[in-house]
């Protein structure tokens, strides 16, 4: 199949979260499986400095945004040893900025204009580059207008006639919601500004637009696909999602084991695999303790945490948890995150209070993230909600037992250890059901207790986790099925 993807982030060009991991890895895997894949992303400052050679396609054109004429230039590079073409949509006024979506003052005020422009450029460029398209695969709200352009035949582009569209939601909390007059920027007819398509409580909603117009909608785990159809997790779009019926499904993200595998990881003190994980983790733990200036002790349980400092990730529970047990429980905590000041301040305060037990780094550091995955005994991920989650998958491969809140993708990937089922051999971690401090505390202390007193059980949990395959192979196959289904449904609708 000829697959064209559009997204606001992709490694190694620009990353703020899991979206980038998916969009940088999935096209490479699909190309390996015989598909022709290309990817469109904005030419952010950091994307142009990723180190990959960039050439000019000599395709340039002008986009009319409510009477404002903006020029676009399409640059090109490749991923996966030349197997995936990557097109960068260049307009310095929109994308030559340090950050992707906002700065210390909040979201950029022209985000609707920036991503209307991006989406318009994608559909135009496909035509001008004469790319064959069987599937246009759009990720998150920033590409949410594309299925609407496609289905409404905006601009009468030829490629529309042979393509079906897939919209993937990475997080319902980010919807691209703007005041209604930004409809004019999209260029789409106001008749689509209704409650079933683009309108949401009087505003323009770009994620809703993508959901409404796409042939098939996917999200990043089967449990999250169920959860978002209910009010508690649907962020107001549960009805729009229920309306998709069996056009909605969940596919767990894959892990790029070329990047996240302790056997070959260049960031860690000692490489290791299933056969020698004990020695490997001892060396990596010591290295991590030195990095975070924690006492050099092999026996103490070390819990790692990595993630955006946002409420979603459960920091509102982590803070009281640490305050409650940091003095009494002999546990070391290593924390890496950046984001909201209220969480950053609280974590720094804890590190000041107990420098012997809590190490905190408030930054985005890929190499530290690798070191934490390798050197921790446990990885804590108490997310309030979690569409898929990647860190728990990395943890499994690194022999770091995940402790998670049973929600979304964490349900689909972490099997809670319970004494009764110890022999079954599918348990790979610990999870708690209720999102409250007591449940989290009990779960963490139970994990620590088993780590300290039942090493044979611990070894089994580690072994099970390390032997599991969360590579892109299965996920890419599931996306292939979603693409086929999108084409079948488009054919049934009489559009193919
Ligand atoms: P989300 O996309 O909601 O942020 P995921 O778990 O799906 O969460 O993906 C987060 C990705 O970003 C992971 O690859 C994780 O290692 C990485 N990450 C998050 N915060 C940091 C940080 N401060 N430093 C390095 N990597 C980080």
Boltz pocket constraint, residues with backbone or C-beta under 6 A from the ligand:
constraints:
  - pocket:
      binder: B
      contacts: [[A, 16], [A, 17], [A, 18], [A, 19], [A, 21], [A, 306], [A, 307], [A, 308], [A, 336], [A, 337], [A, 338], [A, 361], [A, 363], [A, 364], [A, 365], [A, 366], [A, 369], [A, 388], [A, 389], [A, 390], [A, 391]]
      max_distance: 6.0
